[in-house]
Amino acid sequence: MFYKGTSAHLRWNTLADEGRIRGLIGIITDILTLILSYSLGVFIRILPTFKYGANLTADDPLLHYRITDYLVKRGHLPSYDPLAWHPWSYNPTEVLPVLHYYTGAAIYKLVSLFGFNDLYTVVVYIPAFFAPLIVIPLYLTAKELWGRGAAIISAFSISLSWAYLSRSLAGWYRHEQFAIPLLMASLYFTLKAMRSDEDWKVIIYSGLSGAFLVYASGIWAGFRALYDGYALILFVLLLLGRLNWRSALALGIPPLYVLIASFGALPNLAYRKLYISFESTLVWASLLAALVYLLSERIPKVMERRREVSIIAGVALLAIFLGLGIYQPLTGRLMRVLFPSVKLPQGNVVETVAEHGAGESFESFTTLLIPASLGLFFLIIERWKRNEELTLTLMTLISLYFAVSIVRLPPLAAPFLALCAGYFTQRLLIFSEPYVKKVRALERSKERRGASLPLKRKIYMLRVPIILMLILVILPIAFQGHIREYGGEFYSYYLSYEEAMNYPLGFSEGWVDALNWLKDNTKPDEIAISWWDYGYWMQFGSGKVTIADGLTINSSQIALIAKGFMGPEERMLDLVSRMNASYVVVDVPAEVGNFQGGGKWIAIAWIAGEFQYSPYRPDESSKWLTQDLRKFFYYDSMSGRYIPTDYALNTTLYKMALASIGFGEMNYFELVHVGKNQGYVEVAIFKVKGG
């Protein structure tokens, strides 16, 4: 008896030790995966700085740096920007996402303790070190749902995804770097709450999800994907009769928290009146329907038809919102996101902004689509009956819709596709189990005979799952990249690290020269007019007061600039006089191209009302080419080139461009400086004659 008991006890201890060892190996695997995938993401993101130095990209990050700098130096955000949108300016705390700047300032204060005291350099590198943190919620989500194998693949998928990398490289001090990891943390806690059986855990996880969503809502407008996504899924579960209190809390608390914050806690949401915005009508309707559904369970007379009653309640509230017009209309930008084919008013600014163009889903996701699409397919057909995985599936479809609708949103869909790739990996691992069992059985048989199974034999026996894993998962993830398009006919493929390495930071040579000239040769309060693309550049690089910039908050003022450039000199002179401006700045190659029809003049002319048809709409572009373009250019069959017409050459923009290279003179403006790039004129600075 003693011998048998001791033997059983020893076997039990051996099993316990093996369990502890496996657990320790699992923890080590988790930590190593997170460290390696995070480090990989950081390394790829800092590659541009090796070539271009520690510089910001020449667009929105310039504004965000100025606001963060103000906050760090003064301890509060500005209520007025003296350099922007003269003469009206704006209140940055109402228009901009305030938590972006508090987060950036907090990170700066933290790293300054370690000797990193230059704010500009710190904000350049913040995206490279913050954005890769997404591997943490992504890894935890995949592991929670499907296990460690799926988690590993998900983490490395996002680290190499150009769709996600593209807007979080070093220098991209924008909103996505902070917001997307926060959104994925919200998703993780929502799914965790839906899977929990203990009441207190459901409440805590739902609250944490809400906190992360509120945080993201104070940083990026893209929070609406989860904000409305949660509400939509809540309604779907109700329609399917699968709504329970756990799912209701997990999906209802996060948008409810955002609604509460929009009443005043976050000024950027309060200013836009998110609580009565068009996108919030679905949230209110879903919350009411869910509340009626859950409460009616205790009412005997209603219980049998509670689903119908709750749906009617939600739809009725939605009808009240829409019927009585109790909501803030969608902005043109959001309209394009939700309804990509919508036709905005003639001459609108939104259509001309490159970031608001149609999404580059295939070009950005490339090979990740192979395991991700397979994973999404199996999620739909196998896991749709589970609320948490139905939630993930629907969120993936929602994010893909947004990624296709607008060019700046593929980064939002990338984490969901990485999770789908993780799920497909798990499916392959399950498929591989019979093969692995055969190998192990043969190994045990060999061991009993005192022999071992050769590695080549193991690989041969596992050849099918190995080949499938390589072809469908490992290689597609490793070789993610970006497809560049040249003129709609030629394409080239670059791996993610290659694209990152060659992503330009900072200003070109011509602009550096021009900005330095403005800084050294003009008075601080003098005003400069340029196309809105260059407003941030002059504010940051030369401290100039501008009348428009990349915030594009005043389309009427942008239209005035457009009409000034596309009209005769007298019209620009009138604008200069009204704005009390002294200088007009033109980026010659960017705005008029090589005088053969290309350049930003097309956007300027569209906004100025010079075109009947839009060059940005597929169904109108051919008419624009044959009718509107002829007003400015005609095709010379002998040279095979487009030649500017007299009408084009008499516009202020083209007269300034020609004057900058020594052709023609201007009546009311004099050329005072040109910034050259590799010997060629790039930036032309004009001053009012006699001014």
C-alpha positions in Angstrom: 0.0 0.0 0.0 2.8 2.3 0.9 4.6 1.6 -2.4 1.5 2.2 -4.5 0.6 5.4 -2.7 4.1 6.7 -3.0 4.2 5.8 -6.7 0.9 7.6 -7.3 2.1 10.6 -5.3 5.3 10.7 -7.4 3.3 10.5 -10.7 1.1 13.3 -9.4 4.1 15.5 -8.5 5.7 14.8 -11.9 2.5 15.8 -13.7 2.3 18.9 -11.6 5.9 19.8 -12.3 5.2 19.3 -16.1 2.2 21.6 -15.8 4.2 24.3 -14.1 7.0 24.0 -16.7 4.5 24.2 -19.5 2.9 27.2 -17.8 6.3 28.9 -17.4 7.2 28.2 -21.0 3.8 29.7 -22.1 4.5 32.9 -20.1 8.0 33.1 -21.5 6.5 32.7 -25.0 4.0 35.4 -24.4 6.6 37.8 -23.1 9.1 37.1 -25.9 6.4 37.4 -28.6 5.3 40.8 -27.3 8.8 42.0 -27.0 9.9 40.8 -30.4 6.7 42.0 -32.3 6.8 45.3 -30.5 10.5 45.8 -31.3 9.9 44.9 -34.9 7.2 47.5 -35.1 9.5 50.1 -33.5 12.4 49.3 -35.8 10.4 49.6 -39.0 8.9 52.9 -37.9 12.2 54.6 -37.2 13.7 53.7 -40.5 12.7 57.0 -42.2 14.8 58.9 -39.6 18.0 57.1 -40.8 17.6 58.7 -44.2 15.8 62.0 -43.5 16.7 62.7 -39.9 14.4 63.3 -36.9 11.7 65.4 -38.7 8.0 65.6 -38.8 6.0 64.9 -42.0 5.1 68.2 -43.6 1.4 68.3 -42.8 -0.9 67.8 -39.8 1.9 66.8 -37.3 3.3 70.4 -37.6 0.0 71.7 -36.1 -0.1 69.0 -33.4 3.5 69.8 -32.4 2.7 73.5 -32.1 -0.3 72.8 -29.8 1.7 70.3 -27.7 4.5 72.8 -27.4 2.1 75.4 -26.2 0.7 73.0 -23.6 4.1 72.0 -22.3 5.3 75.6 -22.0 2.1 77.1 -20.5 0.3 74.2 -18.8 -2.9 74.6 -20.7 -4.2 74.5 -24.2 -4.7 77.7 -26.3 -8.1 79.1 -26.8 -6.9 81.0 -29.9 -4.4 80.4 -32.6 -2.9 83.7 -33.7 -1.2 82.2 -36.8 -4.2 80.4 -38.3 -7.3 81.4 -40.3 -6.7 85.1 -40.1 -8.7 87.2 -39.4 -11.1 84.9 -37.5 -8.8 82.2 -36.1 -10.5 79.4 -34.1 -10.5 77.8 -30.6 -8.3 74.7 -30.8 -9.9 73.1 -27.7 -13.2 73.0 -29.5 -12.0 71.9 -32.9 -9.0 69.6 -32.1 -9.0 66.4 -30.1 -7.6 67.6 -26.8 -6.4 64.3 -25.4 -3.9 64.0 -28.2 -2.0 66.9 -26.7 -2.3 65.9 -23.1 -1.0 62.4 -24.0 1.9 63.8 -26.0 2.8 66.2 -23.2 2.6 63.5 -20.6 4.9 61.3 -22.6 7.4 64.2 -23.0 7.4 64.9 -19.3 8.1 61.2 -18.6 10.9 60.8 -21.1 12.4 64.2 -20.1 13.2 62.6 -16.8 15.7 60.4 -18.7 17.4 63.3 -20.4 15.3 63.6 -23.6 14.5 67.3 -23.4 13.9 68.3 -27.0 10.1 68.3 -27.5 10.4 68.3 -31.3 12.6 65.2 -31.3 10.3 63.4 -28.8 7.1 64.0 -30.8 8.9 62.7 -33.9 9.6 59.4 -32.2 6.3 59.1 -30.2 4.4 57.3 -33.1 7.3 54.8 -33.5 7.1 53.8 -29.9 3.4 54.2 -29.1 1.7 52.7 -32.2 3.4 49.3 -31.8 1.8 48.9 -28.3 -1.2 47.6 -30.3 0.4 44.2 -30.1 -0.6 44.0 -26.4 -4.4 44.2 -26.8 -4.2 42.3 -30.1 -2.2 39.4 -28.6 -4.5 39.3 -25.5 -7.6 39.3 -27.7 -6.5 36.5 -30.0 -5.2 34.4 -27.0 -8.5 34.9 -25.1 -10.5 33.7 -28.1 -8.4 31.1 -29.8 -5.1 30.4 -28.0 -1.4 31.3 -28.1 -0.8 30.2 -31.7 -3.4 32.7 -33.1 -2.0 35.4 -30.8 1.5 35.1 -32.0 0.5 35.3 -35.7 -1.8 38.3 -34.9 1.0 40.2 -33.2 3.5 39.8 -36.0 0.8 40.4 -38.7 0.1 43.9 -37.3 3.9 44.6 -36.8 4.5 44.1 -40.5 1.3 45.5 -41.9 1.9 48.5 -44.2 -1.7 49.5 -43.8 -1.1 50.1 -40.1 2.6 51.2 -40.4 1.8 53.8 -43.0 0.2 56.3 -40.7 2.3 55.7 -37.6 5.9 56.0 -38.8 8.3 58.2 -37.0 7.4 61.8 -37.8 3.7 61.0 -38.1 2.7 62.7 -34.9 -1.0 62.3 -35.7 -4.1 60.9 -34.0 -4.0 57.2 -35.2 -0.8 56.4 -33.3 -2.6 56.9 -30.0 -6.2 56.1 -30.9 -6.0 52.7 -32.6 -4.2 50.9 -29.8 -6.8 52.4 -27.4 -9.7 51.2 -29.6 -8.3 47.7 -29.7 -7.9 47.8 -25.9 -11.6 48.7 -25.8 -12.5 45.8 -28.0 -10.5 43.4 -25.9 -12.3 44.4 -22.7 -15.7 44.3 -24.5 -15.0 40.7 -25.7 -13.7 39.8 -22.3 -16.9 41.1 -20.6 -19.0 39.1 -23.0 -17.1 35.9 -22.1 -17.2 36.4 -18.3 -19.6 34.5 -16.1 -19.1 36.6 -12.9 -21.2 39.7 -12.6 -18.4 41.9 -11.1 -16.0 41.0 -13.9 -18.6 41.9 -16.5 -19.1 45.3 -15.0 -15.4 46.0 -14.6 -14.5 44.9 -18.1 -17.3 46.8 -19.6 -16.3 49.9 -17.7 -12.7 49.5 -18.8 -13.8 49.2 -22.4 -15.8 52.4 -22.0 -12.8 54.2 -20.5 -10.6 53.3 -23.4 -13.3 54.3 -25.9 -13.7 57.7 -24.2 -10.0 58.1 -24.3 -9.9 57.3 -28.0 -12.8 59.7 -28.7 -10.7 62.5 -27.3 -8.0 61.8 -29.8 -9.4 60.7 -33.1 -12.7 60.9 -35.0 -12.2 57.3 -36.1 -13.5 56.2 -32.6 -16.9 56.3 -34.3 -16.2 52.9 -35.9 -16.5 51.2 -32.4 -18.9 53.8 -31.0 -21.5 53.1 -33.7 -20.2 49.6 -34.3 -21.0 48.5 -30.7 -24.5 50.0 -31.0 -25.2 48.3 -34.3 -24.0 44.9 -32.9 -26.2 45.4 -29.9 -29.2 45.9 -32.2 -28.2 42.8 -34.3 -28.0 40.6 -31.2 -31.4 41.9 -30.2 -32.8 41.0 -33.6 -31.4 37.5 -33.4 -32.9 37.0 -29.9 -29.4 36.5 -28.4 -29.0 39.6 -26.3 -28.3 38.9 -22.7 -27.3 41.3 -19.9 -23.6 40.5 -20.3 -23.6 41.5 -24.0 -25.8 44.5 -23.3 -23.4 45.9 -20.7 -20.3 45.0 -22.8 -21.7 46.7 -25.9 -23.8 49.4 -24.3 -21.6 50.9 -21.6 -18.7 52.0 -23.9 -20.9 54.2 -26.2 -22.9 55.4 -23.2 -19.7 56.6 -21.6 -18.8 58.5 -24.8 -22.3 60.1 -24.8 -21.8 61.2 -21.2 -18.4 62.6 -22.0 -19.8 64.6 -25.0 -22.0 66.7 -22.7 -18.9 68.6 -21.6 -16.1 66.4 -20.3 -14.4 66.5 -23.8 -14.8 69.9 -25.4 -14.1 68.6 -28.9 -17.2 66.3 -28.6 -19.3 68.9 -26.8 -18.5 71.5 -29.5 -19.8 69.1 -32.2 -22.8 68.2 -30.0 -22.0 64.5 -30.4 -24.9 63.7 -28.1 -27.4 64.8 -30.8 -25.2 64.1 -33.8 -26.5 62.0 -36.7 -24.1 59.1 -35.8 -25.5 59.1 -32.2 -29.1 58.5 -33.3 -28.3 54.8 -33.7 -26.6 54.7 -30.3 -29.6 56.2 -28.5 -32.0 53.9 -30.4 -29.9 50.8 -29.6 -29.5 51.7 -25.9 -33.2 52.2 -25.5 -34.1 49.0 -27.4 -31.7 47.0 -25.3 -33.0 48.5 -22.0 -36.6 47.8 -23.0 -35.6 44.2 -24.0 -33.9 43.4 -20.7 -36.4 45.1 -18.4 -39.4 43.6 -20.1 -38.2 40.2 -19.1 -39.7 40.8 -15.7 -43.1 41.9 -17.1 -45.3 38.8 -17.8 -47.6 40.5 -20.3 -44.7 41.8 -22.4 -42.2 39.0 -22.0 -43.4 36.8 -24.9 -43.2 39.7 -27.3 -40.4 41.7 -25.7 -38.1 41.5 -28.8 -40.8 43.1 -31.0 -41.6 45.7 -28.3 -38.0 46.6 -27.9 -37.3 46.9 -31.6 -40.4 49.1 -32.0 -39.1 51.3 -29.1 -35.7 51.7 -30.7 -37.1 52.4 -34.2 -39.6 54.9 -32.8 -36.8 56.9 -31.1 -34.8 56.8 -34.3 -37.9 58.0 -36.2 -38.3 60.9 -33.8 -34.7 61.9 -34.2 -34.9 61.8 -38.0 -38.4 63.0 -38.4 -38.2 66.0 -36.2 -34.6 66.8 -37.3 -33.3 66.6 -33.7 -29.7 65.9 -34.8 -26.6 67.6 -36.1 -26.1 66.8 -39.8 -23.1 64.9 -40.9 -20.1 66.9 -42.0 -19.0 66.4 -45.6 -16.0 64.4 -44.4 -18.1 61.9 -42.4 -20.6 61.8 -45.2 -17.9 60.5 -47.5 -16.9 57.9 -45.0 -20.4 56.5 -44.5 -21.6 57.0 -48.0 -18.6 57.0 -50.4 -20.7 57.4 -53.5 -22.5 60.5 -52.2 -22.3 63.6 -54.3 -21.2 66.6 -52.3 -22.0 70.2 -53.4 -20.3 71.6 -56.5 -16.9 73.0 -55.6 -16.6 71.4 -52.2 -13.2 71.1 -50.5 -13.6 67.5 -49.3 -13.3 65.9 -52.7 -10.0 67.6 -53.3 -8.3 66.3 -50.2 -6.2 63.3 -51.0 -6.9 61.8 -47.6 -10.6 61.8 -48.3 -10.3 59.9 -51.5 -11.3 56.3 -52.1 -9.5 53.8 -49.8 -6.5 51.8 -50.9 -7.5 48.5 -49.3 -5.8 46.0 -51.6 -2.8 48.2 -52.2 -2.2 48.6 -48.4 -3.2 45.1 -47.1 -1.6 43.2 -49.9 -0.6 39.7 -48.8 -2.2 40.0 -45.4 -5.5 39.5 -47.2 -4.6 35.8 -47.9 -4.8 34.5 -44.3 -7.1 37.3 -43.2 -9.8 36.6 -45.8 -9.6 32.9 -45.1 -9.9 33.6 -41.4 -12.8 35.9 -41.9 -14.5 33.3 -44.0 -14.2 30.6 -41.3 -15.3 33.0 -38.6 -18.5 33.7 -40.5 -19.4 30.1 -41.2 -18.1 28.5 -38.0 -18.3 31.0 -35.1 -21.3 33.3 -35.8 -23.3 31.7 -33.1 -21.0 33.0 -30.4 -21.8 36.5 -29.5 -18.2 37.7 -28.9 -17.0 36.2 -32.2 -20.0 37.5 -34.1 -19.0 40.9 -32.6 -15.5 40.6 -33.9 -16.7 39.4 -37.3 -19.1 42.4 -37.7 -16.5 44.8 -36.5 -14.1 43.4 -39.1 -16.6 43.9 -41.8 -17.4 47.5 -40.6 -13.7 48.4 -40.5 -13.2 47.0 -44.0 -16.1 49.1 -45.3 -14.5 52.2 -43.9 -11.1 51.2 -45.3 -12.6 50.9 -48.8 -14.5 54.2 -48.4 -11.7 56.5 -47.5 -7.9 56.3 -48.0 -6.9 57.2 -44.5 -8.8 54.3 -42.8 -7.0 51.1 -43.8 -5.0 51.5 -40.5 -8.3 51.0 -38.6 -9.0 47.7 -40.4 -5.5 46.3 -40.2 -5.8 45.1 -36.5 -9.0 43.3 -37.3 -7.5 41.6 -40.3 -4.5 40.6 -38.1 -7.0 38.9 -35.8 -8.6 37.1 -38.7 -5.2 35.9 -39.8 -4.7 34.6 -36.2 -7.9 32.7 -36.3 -7.0 31.1 -39.6 -3.7 30.0 -38.1 -5.6 28.4 -35.2 -7.8 26.5 -37.8 -4.6 25.3 -39.5 -3.2 24.1 -36.1 -6.4 22.2 -35.5 -6.1 20.7 -39.0 -2.5 19.7 -38.2 -3.4 17.8 -35.0 -4.0 14.3 -36.7 -0.6 14.6 -38.4 1.1 15.6 -35.1 -0.5 12.7 -33.3 0.8 10.2 -35.9 4.3 11.6 -35.5 4.1 11.4 -31.7 2.7 7.8 -31.8 5.6 6.8 -34.1 8.1 8.5 -31.8 6.8 6.6 -28.8 7.0 3.4 -30.8 10.6 4.1 -31.8 11.5 5.0 -28.2 10.2 1.7 -26.9 12.6 0.0 -29.3 15.5 2.3 -28.2 15.5 4.2 -31.5 14.6 7.8 -32.5 12.5 9.2 -35.3 14.8 11.2 -37.8 14.0 14.9 -38.3 13.6 14.4 -42.0 10.9 11.7 -41.4 9.0 14.1 -39.1 9.1 16.9 -41.6 8.0 14.5 -44.4 5.0 13.3 -42.2 4.1 16.9 -41.4 4.7 18.2 -45.0 1.0 19.0 -45.7 0.4 21.3 -42.7 3.9 22.7 -43.0 3.4 23.7 -46.7 -0.1 25.1 -45.9 1.3 27.1 -43.0 4.1 28.5 -45.1 2.1 29.3 -48.2 -1.1 30.6 -46.5 0.3 32.2 -43.3 4.0 32.6 -42.8 5.1 33.9 -46.2 2.1 36.2 -46.7 2.7 37.8 -43.3 6.4 38.1 -43.8 6.1 39.7 -47.2 3.5 42.3 -46.5 4.1 45.6 -48.3 2.5 48.2 -50.5 1.6 48.4 -54.1 2.4 51.7 -55.7 0.5 52.8 -58.7 1.9 55.0 -61.4 -0.6 56.7 -63.7 -3.1 53.9 -63.4 -1.0 51.6 -65.7 2.2 50.7 -63.9 2.6 49.1 -60.5 5.5 48.2 -58.3 5.6 46.3 -55.0 7.6 47.3 -52.0 8.0 45.4 -48.8 6.9 47.3 -45.6 10.4 48.0 -44.5 11.3 49.3 -47.9 8.4 51.7 -48.0 9.2 52.9 -44.5 12.9 53.4 -45.3 12.0 55.8 -48.2 9.1 57.7 -46.6 10.1 61.4 -46.8 10.2 63.5 -43.6 10.7 67.2 -43.2 10.7 69.9 -45.9 12.4 69.8 -49.3 15.4 72.0 -50.1 13.3 74.7 -51.8 10.9 75.0 -49.0 13.6 75.1 -46.3 15.1 78.0 -48.2 11.8 79.8 -48.6 10.7 79.4 -45.0 14.0 80.6 -43.8 13.7 83.7 -46.0 10.2 84.4 -44.7 11.4 84.1 -41.1 14.5 86.3 -41.6 13.0 89.0 -43.9 9.4 89.6 -42.9 7.8 91.0 -39.8 6.2 88.6 -37.3 2.7 90.1 -37.8 2.8 90.1 -41.6 0.3 87.9 -43.3 1.0 85.4 -46.1 -1.5 83.9 -48.5 -0.9 80.5 -50.0 -3.0 77.5 -51.0 -4.3 75.8 -47.8 -1.9 72.9 -48.1 1.0 75.1 -47.1 -0.6 77.0 -44.2 0.9 74.6 -41.5 4.3 74.9 -43.2 4.5 78.6 -42.9 3.1 78.7 -39.4 5.7 76.2 -38.2 8.6 77.0 -40.4 8.5 80.8 -40.5 5.9 81.9 -37.8 3.8 83.5 -40.5 0.1 84.4 -40.0 -1.9 82.5 -42.6 -5.5 82.6 -43.8 -6.0 78.9 -44.4 -4.3 75.6 -43.6 -4.8 71.8 -43.5 -7.5 72.0 -40.9 -9.9 73.1 -43.7 -12.5 74.4 -41.2 -13.6 77.3 -43.3 -14.5 76.2 -46.9 -15.7 79.8 -47.7 -12.3 81.2 -47.0 -10.6 78.5 -49.0 -12.9 79.3 -51.9 -11.8 83.0 -51.7 -8.2 81.9 -52.1 -9.1 79.6 -55.0 -10.9 82.4 -56.8 -8.0 84.7 -56.2 -5.5 82.3 -57.7 -7.8 81.3 -60.7 -8.8 84.8 -61.5 -7.0 87.9 -62.9 -4.4 89.7 -60.7 -7.0 92.2 -59.7 -9.0 89.5 -57.9 -5.9 88.4 -55.9 -5.1 92.0 -55.1 -8.6 92.5 -53.8 -8.2 89.4 -51.5 -4.8 90.6 -50.3 -6.2 94.0 -49.5 -9.2 92.6 -47.6 -7.0 90.2 -45.6 -4.3 92.9 -45.0 -1.8 90.4 -46.4 1.7 91.3 -47.7 2.9 88.1 -49.4 1.6 85.4 -51.7 3.5 82.1 -51.8 3.3 79.5 -54.6 4.7 76.0 -54.8 5.4 76.1 -58.5 5.9 72.4 -59.4 3.2 71.1 -57.0 0.5 73.6 -58.1 1.1 73.9 -61.9 3.2 70.7 -62.5 5.2 71.1 -65.6 2.6 73.4 -67.3 1.1 70.4 -69.0 -2.1 70.0 -67.1 -1.1 68.4 -63.8 -0.9 69.9 -60.4 -3.0 71.3 -57.6 -4.4 73.9 -59.9 -7.1 71.3 -60.7 -8.3 71.3 -57.0 -8.0 75.1 -56.9 -10.1 75.6 -60.1 -12.7 73.1 -58.8 -13.2 75.0 -55.6 -13.1 78.3 -57.4 -16.2 77.1 -59.4 -14.4 76.9 -62.8 -15.6 73.4 -63.6 -19.0 72.1 -64.4 -18.0 68.5 -63.9 -15.9 67.0 -61.1 -12.4 65.6 -61.9 -12.7 63.5 -58.8 -15.9 61.6 -59.6 -15.5 58.5 -61.8 -18.9 59.1 -63.5 -17.9 62.7 -64.4 -14.2 62.6 -65.0 -14.5 61.9 -68.7 -16.8 64.9 -69.2 -14.4 67.0 -67.2 -11.6 65.9 -69.5 -13.4 66.6 -72.7 -15.3 69.8 -71.6 -13.9 71.6 -68.5 -10.2 70.9 -69.1 -10.4 72.5 -72.6 -11.0 75.8 -70.9 -7.4 75.7 -69.5 -5.5 73.3 -71.8 -5.7 72.0 -75.3 -4.0 68.9 -76.7 -1.3 69.5 -79.3 -1.1 66.3 -81.4 2.2 67.3 -82.9 4.1 67.4 -79.6 1.8 65.0 -77.8 1.5 67.5 -74.9 -1.2 69.6 -73.3 -0.6 73.3 -73.8 -2.1 76.0 -71.5 -4.7 78.3 -73.1 -4.7 82.0 -72.9 -7.4 81.8 -70.2 -5.1 79.6 -68.0 -2.0 81.8 -68.7 -3.9 84.9 -67.5 -4.8 83.5 -64.1 -2.8 84.8 -61.1 -1.5 81.3 -60.4 0.0 80.7 -63.8 1.3 84.3 -64.1 3.1 83.8 -60.8 4.4 80.4 -61.8 5.7 81.8 -65.1 7.2 84.9 -63.5 9.1 82.7 -61.0 11.1 81.1 -63.9 11.7 84.4 -65.7 8.7 84.5 -68.2 6.4 87.5 -68.1 5.8 90.2 -65.5 3.1 90.9 -63.0 1.2 94.2 -62.7 0.5 94.2 -58.9 3.0 91.7 -57.4 6.8 91.5 -57.5 8.9 88.4 -57.1 11.0 88.8 -54.0 12.5 85.3 -53.5 12.6 81.9 -55.0 13.4 78.7 -53.1 15.2 76.2 -55.3 15.4 72.5 -55.1 18.4 71.0 -56.9 18.7 74.2 -58.9 15.1 74.3 -60.0 12.5 76.8 -58.8 10.2 75.2 -56.3 8.8 78.0 -54.1 8.0 81.5 -55.3 7.4 84.4 -52.9 5.6 87.5 -54.1 5.0 90.8 -52.4 2.4 93.4 -53.2 4.1 96.2 -55.2 4.5 99.3 -53.1 3.4 97.3 -50.0 
